[in-house]
Amino acid sequence: MKRTTGTDRSITRTWRPATQAVRAGTWRSEQGETSEAIFMTSGYAYDDAETAAARFRGEDPGMTYSRLQNPTVAMLEERIALMDGAEACRVQSSGMAAMTAALLCQLSQGDHVVAAKAAFGSCRWLVDQLFPRFGIEGTTIDAWDNAQWEAAIRPNTKVFFFETPANPTMDIVDMKFVCDLARRHGIVTVVDNAFATPALQRPIEWGADVVAYSATKLMDGQGRVLAGAVSGSAEFINDKLLPFQRNTGPNLSPFNAWVVLKGLETLGLRVKRQSENSLLVGKFLDGRVPRINHPGLASHPQHNLAVQQMDACGSIFSFEVEDRAQAFALLNALSLIDISNNIGDSRSLMCHNASTTHYSVSAEAREEMGVREGMLRLNVGLEDPRDLIEDLDQALKAAGL
Ligand SMILES: *Cc1c(COP(=O)(O)O)cnc(C)c1O
């Protein structure tokens, strides 16, 4: 393996984001391949026993076992770290593996977590169901309300955990306020940046300590693989996350890492176009449906904050019709947009969250996080927005809207 300019931080750090997304982290084998090689190997052979021993002592830089290191995976990690403006990154087998590792690697019995009420269903499950079994207490709050963060702090509060924008209510969290508050109290902030990606929002620039991703969504961007990532300081990644990850094994396959590497090359283009399409579709729906939660529209309560924190509004938003029956009628009348709970895809996809992504969350928790019975979430893809609007128009009419 040869270092290329893609692995020299003194050079890659000065590259602009579009260049980093295409080239950062690239290593080349002796073949000089232009597209990154996929190293589908679980182990590595050593020239002699002394080299093996030196590698395990950490004195020889080579790799030992793919749960610990893999060249294709390392390329992806280097690229995401640079795109995030972070010192280091590690990738995992899914977004939930990333969230679980980012939180559990630093939490112990007796610790307290403050988390956003509005969150991906499984992120709520971690805080509400898993952590209490291990003596980790959680408080969930309305994360858009700065005062609630302050009021929830206890002497044993260790972590703040939130998404912005949040899935699927599209709440926006004031990252500068919340991260500053956390820092003053010695609390670590973990931001789930799946909806924005580093192409639209870099939480570390707003003071976040740890950024976690479902790379399944916009980073892959074409609905092919599950993947996750966690970025942060070298100290956090090496001292907290790595021991947890290497010994519990939520590793990303080299093939899936390669797919995400290819996805990142077009991330900036896709999210820019998908954000434009999403805004056009959102404007069409604004006024036509009883309620719309779209950070790109002036009707969103935190529209100004969204504009400050994000370079564009992203591909995803939610809206509300009267009730579940009307939501189902609308979904069933779609002819182009698919009924699917995935997001971030280049295809437009719509789902009814209360009966799918948030089905496993209790009815009371759904109510308090604002996932109402008439809510639908739409991921706007790369299709021509006029075709999407025509499809929505006929489906709305069919549903009586
Ligand atoms: C999808 C999603 C996750 C979980 O990611 P997976 O890759 O499905 O495990 C976590 N957080 C948010 C905000 C998501 O949208």
Ligand as a Chemical Component Dictionary entry (heavy atoms), coordinates in Angstrom:
data_LIG
# 
_chem_comp.id                   LIG 
_chem_comp.type                 NON-POLYMER 
_chem_comp.pdbx_formal_charge   0 
_chem_comp.three_letter_code    LIG 
# 
loop_
_chem_comp_atom.comp_id 
_chem_comp_atom.atom_id 
_chem_comp_atom.alt_atom_id 
_chem_comp_atom.type_symbol 
_chem_comp_atom.charge 
_chem_comp_atom.model_Cartn_x 
_chem_comp_atom.model_Cartn_y 
_chem_comp_atom.model_Cartn_z 
_chem_comp_atom.pdbx_ordinal 
LIG C1 C1 C 0 -31.870 5.685  10.439 1  
LIG C2 C2 C 0 -31.442 6.458  11.606 2  
LIG C3 C3 C 0 -30.705 5.853  12.634 3  
LIG C4 C4 C 0 -30.366 4.386  12.611 4  
LIG O1 O1 O 0 -29.532 4.049  11.551 5  
LIG P1 P1 P 0 -29.450 2.574  10.901 6  
LIG O2 O2 O 0 -28.388 2.713  9.884  7  
LIG O3 O3 O 0 -30.799 2.255  10.365 8  
LIG O4 O4 O 0 -29.087 1.641  12.006 9  
LIG C5 C5 C 0 -30.298 6.644  13.689 10 
LIG N1 N1 N 0 -30.599 7.953  13.737 11 
LIG C6 C6 C 0 -31.317 8.570  12.764 12 
LIG C7 C7 C 0 -31.618 10.021 12.877 13 
LIG C8 C8 C 0 -31.755 7.841  11.665 14 
LIG O5 O5 O 0 -32.472 8.454  10.715 15 
# 
loop_
_chem_comp_bond.comp_id 
_chem_comp_bond.atom_id_1 
_chem_comp_bond.atom_id_2 
_chem_comp_bond.value_order 
_chem_comp_bond.pdbx_ordinal 
LIG C1 C2 SING 1  
LIG C2 C3 SING 2  
LIG C2 C8 DOUB 3  
LIG C3 C4 SING 4  
LIG C3 C5 DOUB 5  
LIG C4 O1 SING 6  
LIG O1 P1 SING 7  
LIG P1 O2 DOUB 8  
LIG P1 O3 SING 9  
LIG P1 O4 SING 10 
LIG C5 N1 SING 11 
LIG N1 C6 DOUB 12 
LIG C6 C7 SING 13 
LIG C6 C8 SING 14 
LIG C8 O5 SING 15 
# 
